[in-house]
Amino acid sequence: MYLAPPGMDGGVRRGTDVLKALALGARAVLIGRPYAWGLAANGEAGVRKVIELLREETLNAMLTTGCAKVADIERSLIMT
């Protein structure tokens, strides 16, 4: 059985990655590489866009799985 650390760092590229990390028990999800890509592409505006996209993708993944709020995300969302 895999348990995510309290803070998940590494491999997070999409909102579905955020959802999976939270479902596995992460309390925080770090986005270093996407943040750096946004910064390199368009400075502060690029970082804002990356954060906006990840937020939208995460919300979409939550709604798709029937989670109205972060507290609704459970391990049962992950198929093993």
PDB file of N, CA, C and O in Angstrom:
ATOM      1  N   MET A   1       0.838  -1.168   0.000  1.00  0.00           N
ATOM      2  CA  MET A   1       0.000   0.000   0.000  1.00  0.00           C
ATOM      3  C   MET A   1       0.888   1.238   0.000  1.00  0.00           C
ATOM      4  O   MET A   1       1.846   1.325   0.767  1.00  0.00           O
ATOM      5  N   TYR A   2       0.558   2.201  -0.874  1.00  0.00           N
ATOM      6  CA  TYR A   2       1.347   3.422  -0.986  1.00  0.00           C
ATOM      7  C   TYR A   2       0.654   4.556  -0.244  1.00  0.00           C
ATOM      8  O   TYR A   2      -0.550   4.754  -0.409  1.00  0.00           O
ATOM      9  N   LEU A   3       1.379   5.286   0.553  1.00  0.00           N
ATOM     10  CA  LEU A   3       0.860   6.475   1.216  1.00  0.00           C
ATOM     11  C   LEU A   3       1.675   7.670   0.778  1.00  0.00           C
ATOM     12  O   LEU A   3       2.903   7.654   0.867  1.00  0.00           O
ATOM     13  N   ALA A   4       1.009   8.697   0.307  1.00  0.00           N
ATOM     14  CA  ALA A   4       1.710   9.916  -0.087  1.00  0.00           C
ATOM     15  C   ALA A   4       2.233  10.619   1.154  1.00  0.00           C
ATOM     16  O   ALA A   4       1.597  10.568   2.207  1.00  0.00           O
ATOM     17  N   PRO A   5       3.369  11.265   1.048  1.00  0.00           N
ATOM     18  CA  PRO A   5       3.875  12.032   2.180  1.00  0.00           C
ATOM     19  C   PRO A   5       2.961  13.228   2.444  1.00  0.00           C
ATOM     20  O   PRO A   5       2.163  13.591   1.581  1.00  0.00           O
ATOM     21  N   PRO A   6       3.065  13.853   3.638  1.00  0.00           N
ATOM     22  CA  PRO A   6       2.206  15.008   3.926  1.00  0.00           C
ATOM     23  C   PRO A   6       2.298  16.096   2.859  1.00  0.00           C
ATOM     24  O   PRO A   6       1.308  16.767   2.568  1.00  0.00           O
ATOM     25  N   GLY A   7       3.471  16.269   2.284  1.00  0.00           N
ATOM     26  CA  GLY A   7       3.640  17.218   1.193  1.00  0.00           C
ATOM     27  C   GLY A   7       4.151  16.468  -0.024  1.00  0.00           C
ATOM     28  O   GLY A   7       5.245  15.905   0.008  1.00  0.00           O
ATOM     29  N   MET A   8       3.377  16.453  -1.089  1.00  0.00           N
ATOM     30  CA  MET A   8       3.772  15.714  -2.302  1.00  0.00           C
ATOM     31  C   MET A   8       4.559  16.649  -3.209  1.00  0.00           C
ATOM     32  O   MET A   8       4.077  17.723  -3.569  1.00  0.00           O
ATOM     33  N   ASP A   9       5.755  16.246  -3.574  1.00  0.00           N
ATOM     34  CA  ASP A   9       6.589  17.053  -4.449  1.00  0.00           C
ATOM     35  C   ASP A   9       7.178  16.145  -5.512  1.00  0.00           C
ATOM     36  O   ASP A   9       7.774  15.113  -5.206  1.00  0.00           O
ATOM     37  N   GLY A  10       7.009  16.535  -6.742  1.00  0.00           N
ATOM     38  CA  GLY A  10       7.578  15.762  -7.839  1.00  0.00           C
ATOM     39  C   GLY A  10       6.527  15.012  -8.617  1.00  0.00           C
ATOM     40  O   GLY A  10       5.714  14.290  -8.040  1.00  0.00           O
ATOM     41  N   GLY A  11       6.538  15.176  -9.917  1.00  0.00           N
ATOM     42  CA  GLY A  11       5.631  14.446 -10.778  1.00  0.00           C
ATOM     43  C   GLY A  11       4.267  15.070 -10.952  1.00  0.00           C
ATOM     44  O   GLY A  11       3.419  14.505 -11.642  1.00  0.00           O
ATOM     45  N   VAL A  12       4.034  16.208 -10.352  1.00  0.00           N
ATOM     46  CA  VAL A  12       2.731  16.865 -10.466  1.00  0.00           C
ATOM     47  C   VAL A  12       2.747  17.762 -11.699  1.00  0.00           C
ATOM     48  O   VAL A  12       3.458  18.766 -11.749  1.00  0.00           O
ATOM     49  N   ARG A  13       1.946  17.378 -12.690  1.00  0.00           N
ATOM     50  CA  ARG A  13       1.893  18.132 -13.947  1.00  0.00           C
ATOM     51  C   ARG A  13       0.474  18.551 -14.317  1.00  0.00           C
ATOM     52  O   ARG A  13       0.283  19.509 -15.066  1.00  0.00           O
ATOM     53  N   ARG A  14      -0.531  17.829 -13.789  1.00  0.00           N
ATOM     54  CA  ARG A  14      -1.935  18.075 -14.140  1.00  0.00           C
ATOM     55  C   ARG A  14      -2.796  18.080 -12.884  1.00  0.00           C
ATOM     56  O   ARG A  14      -2.374  17.656 -11.808  1.00  0.00           O
ATOM     57  N   GLY A  15      -4.020  18.575 -13.059  1.00  0.00           N
ATOM     58  CA  GLY A  15      -4.970  18.582 -11.952  1.00  0.00           C
ATOM     59  C   GLY A  15      -5.298  17.192 -11.455  1.00  0.00           C
ATOM     60  O   GLY A  15      -5.572  17.008 -10.269  1.00  0.00           O
ATOM     61  N   THR A  16      -5.274  16.205 -12.343  1.00  0.00           N
ATOM     62  CA  THR A  16      -5.538  14.831 -11.917  1.00  0.00           C
ATOM     63  C   THR A  16      -4.418  14.328 -11.001  1.00  0.00           C
ATOM     64  O   THR A  16      -4.660  13.500 -10.122  1.00  0.00           O
ATOM     65  N   ASP A  17      -3.210  14.819 -11.202  1.00  0.00           N
ATOM     66  CA  ASP A  17      -2.100  14.461 -10.307  1.00  0.00           C
ATOM     67  C   ASP A  17      -2.354  15.023  -8.911  1.00  0.00           C
ATOM     68  O   ASP A  17      -2.082  14.363  -7.908  1.00  0.00           O
ATOM     69  N   VAL A  18      -2.875  16.244  -8.856  1.00  0.00           N
ATOM     70  CA  VAL A  18      -3.214  16.867  -7.568  1.00  0.00           C
ATOM     71  C   VAL A  18      -4.284  16.037  -6.872  1.00  0.00           C
ATOM     72  O   VAL A  18      -4.162  15.737  -5.684  1.00  0.00           O
ATOM     73  N   LEU A  19      -5.331  15.665  -7.601  1.00  0.00           N
ATOM     74  CA  LEU A  19      -6.417  14.866  -7.030  1.00  0.00           C
ATOM     75  C   LEU A  19      -5.890  13.535  -6.491  1.00  0.00           C
ATOM     76  O   LEU A  19      -6.248  13.130  -5.385  1.00  0.00           O
ATOM     77  N   LYS A  20      -5.046  12.857  -7.262  1.00  0.00           N
ATOM     78  CA  LYS A  20      -4.488  11.574  -6.822  1.00  0.00           C
ATOM     79  C   LYS A  20      -3.652  11.737  -5.553  1.00  0.00           C
ATOM     80  O   LYS A  20      -3.753  10.933  -4.627  1.00  0.00           O
ATOM     81  N   ALA A  21      -2.832  12.779  -5.519  1.00  0.00           N
ATOM     82  CA  ALA A  21      -1.992  13.008  -4.341  1.00  0.00           C
ATOM     83  C   ALA A  21      -2.859  13.247  -3.106  1.00  0.00           C
ATOM     84  O   ALA A  21      -2.580  12.698  -2.040  1.00  0.00           O
ATOM     85  N   LEU A  22      -3.895  14.051  -3.240  1.00  0.00           N
ATOM     86  CA  LEU A  22      -4.787  14.316  -2.119  1.00  0.00           C
ATOM     87  C   LEU A  22      -5.524  13.044  -1.699  1.00  0.00           C
ATOM     88  O   LEU A  22      -5.707  12.804  -0.506  1.00  0.00           O
ATOM     89  N   ALA A  23      -5.941  12.239  -2.654  1.00  0.00           N
ATOM     90  CA  ALA A  23      -6.638  10.989  -2.353  1.00  0.00           C
ATOM     91  C   ALA A  23      -5.727  10.015  -1.605  1.00  0.00           C
ATOM     92  O   ALA A  23      -6.201   9.201  -0.813  1.00  0.00           O
ATOM     93  N   LEU A  24      -4.430  10.099  -1.856  1.00  0.00           N
ATOM     94  CA  LEU A  24      -3.473   9.220  -1.186  1.00  0.00           C
ATOM     95  C   LEU A  24      -3.003   9.773   0.155  1.00  0.00           C
ATOM     96  O   LEU A  24      -2.171   9.161   0.825  1.00  0.00           O
ATOM     97  N   GLY A  25      -3.536  10.932   0.548  1.00  0.00           N
ATOM     98  CA  GLY A  25      -3.232  11.467   1.869  1.00  0.00           C
ATOM     99  C   GLY A  25      -2.348  12.690   1.930  1.00  0.00           C
ATOM    100  O   GLY A  25      -2.043  13.167   3.023  1.00  0.00           O
ATOM    101  N   ALA A  26      -1.925  13.214   0.796  1.00  0.00           N
ATOM    102  CA  ALA A  26      -1.093  14.425   0.823  1.00  0.00           C
ATOM    103  C   ALA A  26      -1.908  15.594   1.371  1.00  0.00           C
ATOM    104  O   ALA A  26      -3.097  15.726   1.080  1.00  0.00           O
ATOM    105  N   ARG A  27      -1.270  16.420   2.151  1.00  0.00           N
ATOM    106  CA  ARG A  27      -1.933  17.607   2.690  1.00  0.00           C
ATOM    107  C   ARG A  27      -1.542  18.856   1.906  1.00  0.00           C
ATOM    108  O   ARG A  27      -2.163  19.911   2.037  1.00  0.00           O
ATOM    109  N   ALA A  28      -0.504  18.718   1.093  1.00  0.00           N
ATOM    110  CA  ALA A  28      -0.039  19.807   0.240  1.00  0.00           C
ATOM    111  C   ALA A  28       0.566  19.206  -1.019  1.00  0.00           C
ATOM    112  O   ALA A  28       1.128  18.111  -0.984  1.00  0.00           O
ATOM    113  N   VAL A  29       0.452  19.918  -2.122  1.00  0.00           N
ATOM    114  CA  VAL A  29       0.998  19.459  -3.396  1.00  0.00           C
ATOM    115  C   VAL A  29       1.860  20.585  -3.954  1.00  0.00           C
ATOM    116  O   VAL A  29       1.366  21.682  -4.214  1.00  0.00           O
ATOM    117  N   LEU A  30       3.137  20.313  -4.133  1.00  0.00           N
ATOM    118  CA  LEU A  30       4.078  21.326  -4.608  1.00  0.00           C
ATOM    119  C   LEU A  30       4.210  21.235  -6.124  1.00  0.00           C
ATOM    120  O   LEU A  30       4.186  20.145  -6.695  1.00  0.00           O
ATOM    121  N   ILE A  31       4.348  22.387  -6.765  1.00  0.00           N
ATOM    122  CA  ILE A  31       4.363  22.421  -8.237  1.00  0.00           C
ATOM    123  C   ILE A  31       5.587  23.144  -8.777  1.00  0.00           C
ATOM    124  O   ILE A  31       5.464  24.063  -9.587  1.00  0.00           O
ATOM    125  N   GLY A  32       6.745  22.738  -8.338  1.00  0.00           N
ATOM    126  CA  GLY A  32       7.981  23.423  -8.723  1.00  0.00           C
ATOM    127  C   GLY A  32       8.250  23.496 -10.210  1.00  0.00           C
ATOM    128  O   GLY A  32       8.505  24.581 -10.733  1.00  0.00           O
ATOM    129  N   ARG A  33       8.202  22.374 -10.905  1.00  0.00           N
ATOM    130  CA  ARG A  33       8.547  22.382 -12.320  1.00  0.00           C
ATOM    131  C   ARG A  33       7.525  23.162 -13.164  1.00  0.00           C
ATOM    132  O   ARG A  33       7.932  24.015 -13.953  1.00  0.00           O
ATOM    133  N   PRO A  34       6.220  22.905 -13.028  1.00  0.00           N
ATOM    134  CA  PRO A  34       5.259  23.707 -13.805  1.00  0.00           C
ATOM    135  C   PRO A  34       5.387  25.209 -13.504  1.00  0.00           C
ATOM    136  O   PRO A  34       5.251  26.043 -14.399  1.00  0.00           O
ATOM    137  N   TYR A  35       5.646  25.534 -12.248  1.00  0.00           N
ATOM    138  CA  TYR A  35       5.849  26.924 -11.844  1.00  0.00           C
ATOM    139  C   TYR A  35       7.036  27.512 -12.620  1.00  0.00           C
ATOM    140  O   TYR A  35       6.956  28.623 -13.144  1.00  0.00           O
ATOM    141  N   ALA A  36       8.127  26.757 -12.683  1.00  0.00           N
ATOM    142  CA  ALA A  36       9.322  27.227 -13.396  1.00  0.00           C
ATOM    143  C   ALA A  36       9.063  27.359 -14.891  1.00  0.00           C
ATOM    144  O   ALA A  36       9.554  28.296 -15.521  1.00  0.00           O
ATOM    145  N   TRP A  37       8.290  26.423 -15.475  1.00  0.00           N
ATOM    146  CA  TRP A  37       7.951  26.522 -16.901  1.00  0.00           C
ATOM    147  C   TRP A  37       7.165  27.795 -17.180  1.00  0.00           C
ATOM    148  O   TRP A  37       7.439  28.498 -18.152  1.00  0.00           O
ATOM    149  N   GLY A  38       6.186  28.093 -16.326  1.00  0.00           N
ATOM    150  CA  GLY A  38       5.387  29.307 -16.496  1.00  0.00           C
ATOM    151  C   GLY A  38       6.247  30.554 -16.378  1.00  0.00           C
ATOM    152  O   GLY A  38       6.097  31.499 -17.153  1.00  0.00           O
ATOM    153  N   LEU A  39       7.147  30.548 -15.406  1.00  0.00           N
ATOM    154  CA  LEU A  39       8.043  31.685 -15.201  1.00  0.00           C
ATOM    155  C   LEU A  39       8.946  31.895 -16.409  1.00  0.00           C
ATOM    156  O   LEU A  39       9.137  33.025 -16.857  1.00  0.00           O
ATOM    157  N   ALA A  40       9.502  30.806 -16.934  1.00  0.00           N
ATOM    158  CA  ALA A  40      10.387  30.906 -18.094  1.00  0.00           C
ATOM    159  C   ALA A  40       9.632  31.354 -19.343  1.00  0.00           C
ATOM    160  O   ALA A  40      10.177  32.084 -20.171  1.00  0.00           O
ATOM    161  N   ALA A  41       8.398  30.924 -19.478  1.00  0.00           N
ATOM    162  CA  ALA A  41       7.621  31.235 -20.675  1.00  0.00           C
ATOM    163  C   ALA A  41       7.104  32.664 -20.702  1.00  0.00           C
ATOM    164  O   ALA A  41       7.093  33.309 -21.750  1.00  0.00           O
ATOM    165  N   ASN A  42       6.669  33.161 -19.527  1.00  0.00           N
ATOM    166  CA  ASN A  42       6.021  34.475 -19.557  1.00  0.00           C
ATOM    167  C   ASN A  42       6.097  35.209 -18.224  1.00  0.00           C
ATOM    168  O   ASN A  42       5.208  35.996 -17.898  1.00  0.00           O
ATOM    169  N   GLY A  43       7.136  34.963 -17.462  1.00  0.00           N
ATOM    170  CA  GLY A  43       7.321  35.675 -16.211  1.00  0.00           C
ATOM    171  C   GLY A  43       6.167  35.452 -15.235  1.00  0.00           C
ATOM    172  O   GLY A  43       5.597  34.364 -15.165  1.00  0.00           O
ATOM    173  N   GLU A  44       5.841  36.485 -14.497  1.00  0.00           N
ATOM    174  CA  GLU A  44       4.777  36.395 -13.489  1.00  0.00           C
ATOM    175  C   GLU A  44       3.445  35.972 -14.100  1.00  0.00           C
ATOM    176  O   GLU A  44       2.720  35.169 -13.513  1.00  0.00           O
ATOM    177  N   ALA A  45       3.122  36.504 -15.266  1.00  0.00           N
ATOM    178  CA  ALA A  45       1.868  36.138 -15.931  1.00  0.00           C
ATOM    179  C   ALA A  45       1.848  34.656 -16.276  1.00  0.00           C
ATOM    180  O   ALA A  45       0.793  34.023 -16.217  1.00  0.00           O
ATOM    181  N   GLY A  46       2.987  34.099 -16.632  1.00  0.00           N
ATOM    182  CA  GLY A  46       3.073  32.673 -16.927  1.00  0.00           C
ATOM    183  C   GLY A  46       2.835  31.815 -15.696  1.00  0.00           C
ATOM    184  O   GLY A  46       2.179  30.776 -15.775  1.00  0.00           O
ATOM    185  N   VAL A  47       3.368  32.247 -14.559  1.00  0.00           N
ATOM    186  CA  VAL A  47       3.157  31.525 -13.309  1.00  0.00           C
ATOM    187  C   VAL A  47       1.679  31.579 -12.932  1.00  0.00           C
ATOM    188  O   VAL A  47       1.097  30.573 -12.525  1.00  0.00           O
ATOM    189  N   ARG A  48       1.081  32.754 -13.071  1.00  0.00           N
ATOM    190  CA  ARG A  48      -0.356  32.897 -12.780  1.00  0.00           C
ATOM    191  C   ARG A  48      -1.182  31.963 -13.656  1.00  0.00           C
ATOM    192  O   ARG A  48      -2.134  31.346 -13.179  1.00  0.00           O
ATOM    193  N   LYS A  49      -0.826  31.858 -14.921  1.00  0.00           N
ATOM    194  CA  LYS A  49      -1.563  30.994 -15.853  1.00  0.00           C
ATOM    195  C   LYS A  49      -1.411  29.524 -15.471  1.00  0.00           C
ATOM    196  O   LYS A  49      -2.384  28.771 -15.516  1.00  0.00           O
ATOM    197  N   VAL A  50      -0.214  29.111 -15.099  1.00  0.00           N
ATOM    198  CA  VAL A  50       0.015  27.726 -14.675  1.00  0.00           C
ATOM    199  C   VAL A  50      -0.843  27.400 -13.452  1.00  0.00           C
ATOM    200  O   VAL A  50      -1.488  26.353 -13.399  1.00  0.00           O
ATOM    201  N   ILE A  51      -0.846  28.295 -12.481  1.00  0.00           N
ATOM    202  CA  ILE A  51      -1.638  28.069 -11.269  1.00  0.00           C
ATOM    203  C   ILE A  51      -3.126  28.034 -11.616  1.00  0.00           C
ATOM    204  O   ILE A  51      -3.861  27.196 -11.093  1.00  0.00           O
ATOM    205  N   GLU A  52      -3.571  28.920 -12.478  1.00  0.00           N
ATOM    206  CA  GLU A  52      -4.970  28.943 -12.908  1.00  0.00           C
ATOM    207  C   GLU A  52      -5.351  27.633 -13.610  1.00  0.00           C
ATOM    208  O   GLU A  52      -6.403  27.058 -13.331  1.00  0.00           O
ATOM    209  N   LEU A  53      -4.496  27.172 -14.517  1.00  0.00           N
ATOM    210  CA  LEU A  53      -4.773  25.918 -15.230  1.00  0.00           C
ATOM    211  C   LEU A  53      -4.826  24.723 -14.283  1.00  0.00           C
ATOM    212  O   LEU A  53      -5.723  23.888 -14.391  1.00  0.00           O
ATOM    213  N   LEU A  54      -3.871  24.636 -13.356  1.00  0.00           N
ATOM    214  CA  LEU A  54      -3.875  23.534 -12.397  1.00  0.00           C
ATOM    215  C   LEU A  54      -5.119  23.577 -11.511  1.00  0.00           C
ATOM    216  O   LEU A  54      -5.700  22.540 -11.191  1.00  0.00           O
ATOM    217  N   ARG A  55      -5.516  24.771 -11.123  1.00  0.00           N
ATOM    218  CA  ARG A  55      -6.726  24.922 -10.308  1.00  0.00           C
ATOM    219  C   ARG A  55      -7.952  24.448 -11.081  1.00  0.00           C
ATOM    220  O   ARG A  55      -8.763  23.685 -10.556  1.00  0.00           O
ATOM    221  N   GLU A  56      -8.088  24.895 -12.317  1.00  0.00           N
ATOM    222  CA  GLU A  56      -9.231  24.502 -13.144  1.00  0.00           C
ATOM    223  C   GLU A  56      -9.240  22.992 -13.397  1.00  0.00           C
ATOM    224  O   GLU A  56     -10.289  22.354 -13.314  1.00  0.00           O
ATOM    225  N   GLU A  57      -8.078  22.427 -13.704  1.00  0.00           N
ATOM    226  CA  GLU A  57      -7.990  20.985 -13.947  1.00  0.00           C
ATOM    227  C   GLU A  57      -8.338  20.193 -12.687  1.00  0.00           C
ATOM    228  O   GLU A  57      -9.014  19.167 -12.762  1.00  0.00           O
ATOM    229  N   THR A  58      -7.875  20.671 -11.528  1.00  0.00           N
ATOM    230  CA  THR A  58      -8.175  19.998 -10.266  1.00  0.00           C
ATOM    231  C   THR A  58      -9.669  20.055  -9.970  1.00  0.00           C
ATOM    232  O   THR A  58     -10.268  19.048  -9.593  1.00  0.00           O
ATOM    233  N   LEU A  59     -10.269  21.224 -10.138  1.00  0.00           N
ATOM    234  CA  LEU A  59     -11.713  21.362  -9.920  1.00  0.00           C
ATOM    235  C   LEU A  59     -12.497  20.470 -10.869  1.00  0.00           C
ATOM    236  O   LEU A  59     -13.478  19.845 -10.464  1.00  0.00           O
ATOM    237  N   ASN A  60     -12.077  20.402 -12.124  1.00  0.00           N
ATOM    238  CA  ASN A  60     -12.741  19.541 -13.097  1.00  0.00           C
ATOM    239  C   ASN A  60     -12.631  18.070 -12.687  1.00  0.00           C
ATOM    240  O   ASN A  60     -13.608  17.325 -12.771  1.00  0.00           O
ATOM    241  N   ALA A  61     -11.446  17.657 -12.245  1.00  0.00           N
ATOM    242  CA  ALA A  61     -11.250  16.275 -11.795  1.00  0.00           C
ATOM    243  C   ALA A  61     -12.110  15.979 -10.570  1.00  0.00           C
ATOM    244  O   ALA A  61     -12.671  14.891 -10.442  1.00  0.00           O
ATOM    245  N   MET A  62     -12.208  16.955  -9.676  1.00  0.00           N
ATOM    246  CA  MET A  62     -13.046  16.768  -8.493  1.00  0.00           C
ATOM    247  C   MET A  62     -14.506  16.601  -8.881  1.00  0.00           C
ATOM    248  O   MET A  62     -15.180  15.693  -8.395  1.00  0.00           O
ATOM    249  N   LEU A  63     -14.990  17.462  -9.744  1.00  0.00           N
ATOM    250  CA  LEU A  63     -16.389  17.384 -10.161  1.00  0.00           C
ATOM    251  C   LEU A  63     -16.672  16.086 -10.902  1.00  0.00           C
ATOM    252  O   LEU A  63     -17.732  15.484 -10.725  1.00  0.00           O
ATOM    253  N   THR A  64     -15.738  15.659 -11.722  1.00  0.00           N
ATOM    254  CA  THR A  64     -15.896  14.420 -12.480  1.00  0.00           C
ATOM    255  C   THR A  64     -16.014  13.210 -11.551  1.00  0.00           C
ATOM    256  O   THR A  64     -16.709  12.245 -11.869  1.00  0.00           O
ATOM    257  N   THR A  65     -15.339  13.264 -10.415  1.00  0.00           N
ATOM    258  CA  THR A  65     -15.367  12.154  -9.468  1.00  0.00           C
ATOM    259  C   THR A  65     -16.407  12.346  -8.366  1.00  0.00           C
ATOM    260  O   THR A  65     -16.489  11.541  -7.439  1.00  0.00           O
ATOM    261  N   GLY A  66     -17.194  13.406  -8.466  1.00  0.00           N
ATOM    262  CA  GLY A  66     -18.262  13.634  -7.493  1.00  0.00           C
ATOM    263  C   GLY A  66     -17.828  14.302  -6.214  1.00  0.00           C
ATOM    264  O   GLY A  66     -18.532  14.225  -5.207  1.00  0.00           O
ATOM    265  N   CYS A  67     -16.690  14.954  -6.230  1.00  0.00           N
ATOM    266  CA  CYS A  67     -16.183  15.634  -5.031  1.00  0.00           C
ATOM    267  C   CYS A  67     -16.492  17.129  -5.127  1.00  0.00           C
ATOM    268  O   CYS A  67     -15.930  17.834  -5.965  1.00  0.00           O
ATOM    269  N   ALA A  68     -17.379  17.598  -4.274  1.00  0.00           N
ATOM    270  CA  ALA A  68     -17.751  19.012  -4.283  1.00  0.00           C
ATOM    271  C   ALA A  68     -16.734  19.877  -3.541  1.00  0.00           C
ATOM    272  O   ALA A  68     -16.622  21.075  -3.800  1.00  0.00           O
ATOM    273  N   LYS A  69     -15.997  19.262  -2.618  1.00  0.00           N
ATOM    274  CA  LYS A  69     -14.984  20.001  -1.855  1.00  0.00           C
ATOM    275  C   LYS A  69     -13.798  19.081  -1.577  1.00  0.00           C
ATOM    276  O   LYS A  69     -13.908  17.861  -1.696  1.00  0.00           O
ATOM    277  N   VAL A  70     -12.692  19.661  -1.214  1.00  0.00           N
ATOM    278  CA  VAL A  70     -11.466  18.886  -0.989  1.00  0.00           C
ATOM    279  C   VAL A  70     -11.688  17.812   0.076  1.00  0.00           C
ATOM    280  O   VAL A  70     -11.137  16.716  -0.028  1.00  0.00           O
ATOM    281  N   ALA A  71     -12.478  18.113   1.084  1.00  0.00           N
ATOM    282  CA  ALA A  71     -12.751  17.141   2.145  1.00  0.00           C
ATOM    283  C   ALA A  71     -13.443  15.886   1.623  1.00  0.00           C
ATOM    284  O   ALA A  71     -13.410  14.849   2.285  1.00  0.00           O
ATOM    285  N   ASP A  72     -14.065  15.960   0.458  1.00  0.00           N
ATOM    286  CA  ASP A  72     -14.757  14.800  -0.139  1.00  0.00           C
ATOM    287  C   ASP A  72     -13.799  13.840  -0.838  1.00  0.00           C
ATOM    288  O   ASP A  72     -14.185  12.720  -1.171  1.00  0.00           O
ATOM    289  N   ILE A  73     -12.560  14.262  -1.064  1.00  0.00           N
ATOM    290  CA  ILE A  73     -11.599  13.417  -1.778  1.00  0.00           C
ATOM    291  C   ILE A  73     -11.164  12.278  -0.857  1.00  0.00           C
ATOM    292  O   ILE A  73     -10.647  12.508   0.236  1.00  0.00           O
ATOM    293  N   GLU A  74     -11.383  11.049  -1.317  1.00  0.00           N
ATOM    294  CA  GLU A  74     -11.046   9.865  -0.519  1.00  0.00           C
ATOM    295  C   GLU A  74     -10.146   8.921  -1.309  1.00  0.00           C
ATOM    296  O   GLU A  74     -10.058   8.987  -2.535  1.00  0.00           O
ATOM    297  N   ARG A  75      -9.498   8.063  -0.581  1.00  0.00           N
ATOM    298  CA  ARG A  75      -8.616   7.068  -1.172  1.00  0.00           C
ATOM    299  C   ARG A  75      -9.362   6.160  -2.153  1.00  0.00           C
ATOM    300  O   ARG A  75      -8.763   5.651  -3.100  1.00  0.00           O
ATOM    301  N   SER A  76     -10.653   5.956  -1.935  1.00  0.00           N
ATOM    302  CA  SER A  76     -11.436   5.060  -2.790  1.00  0.00           C
ATOM    303  C   SER A  76     -11.505   5.554  -4.242  1.00  0.00           C
ATOM    304  O   SER A  76     -11.908   4.801  -5.128  1.00  0.00           O
ATOM    305  N   LEU A  77     -11.119   6.799  -4.492  1.00  0.00           N
ATOM    306  CA  LEU A  77     -11.081   7.320  -5.854  1.00  0.00           C
ATOM    307  C   LEU A  77      -9.966   6.686  -6.677  1.00  0.00           C
ATOM    308  O   LEU A  77     -10.015   6.686  -7.907  1.00  0.00           O
ATOM    309  N   ILE A  78      -8.968   6.150  -5.994  1.00  0.00           N
ATOM    310  CA  ILE A  78      -7.812   5.562  -6.663  1.00  0.00           C
ATOM    311  C   ILE A  78      -8.062   4.075  -6.884  1.00  0.00           C
ATOM    312  O   ILE A  78      -8.334   3.332  -5.941  1.00  0.00           O
ATOM    313  N   MET A  79      -7.967   3.656  -8.130  1.00  0.00           N
ATOM    314  CA  MET A  79      -8.120   2.243  -8.449  1.00  0.00           C
ATOM    315  C   MET A  79      -6.768   1.552  -8.287  1.00  0.00           C
ATOM    316  O   MET A  79      -5.742   2.083  -8.714  1.00  0.00           O
ATOM    317  N   THR A  80      -6.766   0.392  -7.683  1.00  0.00           N
ATOM    318  CA  THR A  80      -5.509  -0.337  -7.490  1.00  0.00           C
ATOM    319  C   THR A  80      -5.493  -1.591  -8.308  1.00  0.00           C
ATOM    320  O   THR A  80      -4.514  -2.337  -8.275  1.00  0.00           O
TER     321      THR A  80
END
